[in-house]
Amino acid sequence: MPIVTVQQGPRDTELKRELVERITDAFVDAYKIPADTVQVWIHEVPADSWGVSGKLIADS
């Protein structure tokens, strides 16, 4: 059973629904497995807990 973890900043629920569907479809297609065996975990990181190029995203 594949478990896919996505780490990202906060996104709207509809975008997350679409992402989960597309990731699941990709595994079903590539591995020829049933969709109900694919799990997608979304871990959202707040902008004040994520840094790029030495700066917090919240400060951008």
C-alpha distances in whole Angstrom, upper triangle without the diagonal:
4,6,10,13,16,20,23,26,26,26,27,24,25,24,21,20,20,18,15,16,17,14,11,14,14,10,11,14,13,11,12,9,10,10,9,5,6,8,11,13,17,19,23,25,29,31,33,31,30,32,33,36,37,37,35,34,36,39,38
4,6,10,13,16,19,23,23,23,24,22,23,21,18,18,18,16,13,14,14,11,9,12,11,8,10,13,12,10,12,10,11,10,10,7,5,6,8,11,14,16,20,22,26,28,30,28,27,29,29,32,34,34,32,30,33,36,35
4,7,10,13,16,19,20,20,22,20,21,19,16,16,17,14,11,14,14,10,10,13,13,10,13,15,14,13,15,13,13,12,11,9,6,5,6,7,11,13,16,19,22,25,27,24,23,26,26,30,31,31,29,27,29,32,32
4,7,10,13,16,17,17,19,18,18,16,13,14,15,11,9,12,12,8,9,12,11,10,13,15,14,14,16,14,15,13,13,11,8,6,5,6,8,11,14,16,20,22,24,22,20,23,23,26,28,28,26,24,26,29,29
4,7,10,13,14,15,17,16,18,16,12,14,15,12,10,14,14,10,12,15,14,13,16,18,17,17,20,18,18,16,16,14,11,9,6,5,6,7,10,13,16,18,21,18,17,19,20,23,25,24,22,21,23,26,26
4,6,10,11,12,14,14,15,13,10,13,13,10,10,13,13,10,13,15,14,14,18,19,18,19,22,20,20,18,18,17,13,11,7,6,5,6,8,10,14,16,18,16,14,17,17,21,22,22,19,18,20,23,22
4,7,9,11,14,15,17,14,12,15,16,12,13,16,16,14,16,19,18,18,21,23,22,23,25,24,24,21,22,21,17,14,11,9,6,5,6,7,11,12,15,12,11,13,14,18,19,18,16,14,16,19,19
4,6,8,12,13,15,12,11,14,15,12,13,17,16,15,18,20,19,20,23,24,24,25,27,26,26,23,24,23,19,17,13,11,8,6,5,6,9,10,13,11,9,12,13,16,18,16,14,12,14,17,16
4,6,10,12,15,12,11,15,16,14,15,19,18,18,20,23,22,23,26,27,27,28,31,29,29,26,26,26,22,19,16,13,10,8,5,5,6,7,10,9,8,11,12,16,17,15,12,9,11,14,13
4,7,9,12,10,10,13,14,13,15,18,18,18,20,23,23,24,26,28,28,29,31,29,29,25,25,26,22,19,16,13,10,9,5,7,7,8,11,12,11,14,16,19,20,18,15,12,12,16,15
4,6,8,7,7,10,11,11,13,15,16,16,18,20,21,22,24,26,26,28,29,28,27,23,24,25,21,19,15,14,10,11,8,10,10,11,15,15,15,17,18,22,23,20,18,14,15,18,17
4,6,6,7,9,10,11,13,15,16,17,19,20,21,23,25,26,27,29,30,28,27,23,23,25,22,19,16,15,12,13,11,13,13,15,18,18,18,21,22,25,26,24,21,18,18,21,20
4,5,5,6,9,10,11,12,14,15,16,18,20,21,22,24,26,27,27,26,24,20,20,22,19,17,14,13,11,13,12,15,15,17,20,20,20,23,24,28,29,27,24,21,21,24,23
4,5,5,6,9,10,11,13,14,15,17,19,20,21,23,24,26,26,25,23,19,20,22,19,18,15,15,13,16,15,18,18,20,23,23,23,25,26,29,31,29,26,23,23,26,25
4,5,5,6,9,10,11,12,14,15,17,19,20,21,22,24,25,24,23,19,20,22,18,17,14,14,12,14,13,16,17,18,21,21,20,23,23,26,28,26,23,20,21,24,23
4,5,5,6,9,10,10,12,14,15,17,18,20,21,22,23,22,20,17,17,19,15,13,10,10,8,11,11,14,16,17,21,20,19,22,23,26,28,26,23,20,21,24,23
4,5,5,6,9,10,11,12,14,16,17,18,20,21,22,20,18,14,15,17,14,13,10,12,11,14,14,18,19,21,24,24,23,26,26,30,31,30,27,24,25,28,27
4,6,5,6,9,10,11,12,14,15,16,18,20,20,19,18,14,16,18,15,14,12,13,12,16,16,19,21,22,26,25,24,26,26,29,31,30,27,24,25,29,27
4,5,5,6,8,10,11,13,14,15,16,18,19,18,17,14,16,16,13,12,9,11,10,13,13,17,19,20,24,22,21,23,23,26,29,27,25,22,24,27,25
4,6,5,6,9,10,11,12,14,15,16,17,16,14,11,12,13,10,9,6,9,9,12,14,17,20,22,25,24,22,25,25,29,31,29,27,24,26,29,28
4,6,5,6,9,10,10,12,14,15,15,14,13,9,11,13,10,10,9,12,13,16,18,21,23,25,28,27,26,28,28,32,34,32,30,27,29,32,31
4,5,5,6,9,10,10,12,14,15,14,14,11,14,14,11,12,10,13,13,17,18,21,24,25,28,27,25,27,27,30,32,31,29,27,28,31,30
4,5,5,6,9,10,11,12,13,13,13,10,12,12,9,9,8,11,11,15,17,20,23,24,27,25,24,26,25,28,31,30,28,26,28,31,29
4,5,5,6,9,10,10,11,10,9,6,9,9,6,8,8,11,13,17,19,22,25,27,30,28,27,29,29,32,34,33,31,29,31,34,33
4,5,5,6,8,10,10,10,9,7,11,11,9,11,11,15,16,20,22,25,28,29,32,31,29,31,31,34,36,35,34,31,33,36,34
4,6,5,6,8,9,10,11,10,13,13,10,12,12,15,16,20,22,24,27,29,32,30,28,30,29,32,34,34,32,30,32,35,33
4,5,5,6,7,7,9,8,11,9,7,10,11,14,16,19,22,25,28,30,32,30,28,30,30,33,35,35,33,31,34,36,35
4,6,6,5,5,6,6,9,9,8,11,13,17,19,22,25,28,31,32,35,33,32,34,33,36,38,38,37,34,36,39,38
4,6,5,8,9,9,13,13,12,15,16,19,21,24,26,29,32,34,37,35,33,35,34,36,39,39,37,35,37,40,38
4,6,8,11,12,15,13,12,15,16,19,21,24,26,29,32,33,36,34,32,33,32,35,37,38,36,34,37,40,38
4,5,9,10,13,11,10,14,15,19,21,24,27,29,33,35,37,35,33,35,34,36,39,39,38,36,38,41,40
4,7,9,12,11,11,15,17,20,23,26,29,32,35,37,40,37,36,37,37,40,42,42,40,38,41,44,42
4,6,8,7,8,12,15,18,21,24,27,30,34,36,38,36,35,37,37,39,41,41,40,38,40,43,42
4,5,6,8,11,14,17,20,24,26,30,33,35,38,36,35,37,37,40,42,42,40,38,40,43,42
4,5,6,9,11,15,17,21,23,27,30,32,35,33,32,34,35,38,40,39,37,34,36,39,38
4,6,8,11,14,17,20,23,26,29,32,35,33,32,35,35,39,40,40,37,35,37,40,39
4,7,10,13,16,20,23,26,29,32,34,32,31,34,34,37,39,39,36,35,36,40,39
4,7,10,13,16,19,23,26,28,31,28,28,30,31,34,35,35,33,31,33,36,35
4,7,10,13,16,19,23,25,28,25,25,27,28,32,33,32,30,28,30,33,33
4,6,10,13,16,19,22,24,22,21,24,25,28,30,29,26,25,26,29,29
4,6,10,13,16,19,21,19,18,21,23,26,27,26,24,22,23,27,27
4,6,10,13,15,18,16,15,18,20,24,24,23,21,19,20,23,23
4,6,10,13,15,12,12,16,18,21,22,21,18,16,17,21,21
4,7,9,12,10,10,14,16,20,20,18,15,13,14,18,18
4,6,8,6,7,10,13,17,17,15,12,10,11,15,15
4,5,5,7,10,13,17,16,14,10,9,8,12,13
4,5,5,8,10,14,13,10,7,5,5,8,9
4,6,8,11,14,13,10,6,6,5,8,10
4,7,10,14,12,10,7,8,8,11,13
4,7,10,10,8,6,6,8,10,11
4,7,6,5,4,6,8,9,10
4,5,5,6,7,10,10,10
4,6,8,9,13,12,11
4,7,10,12,11,11
4,6,8,7,8
4,5,5,7
4,5,5
4,6
4
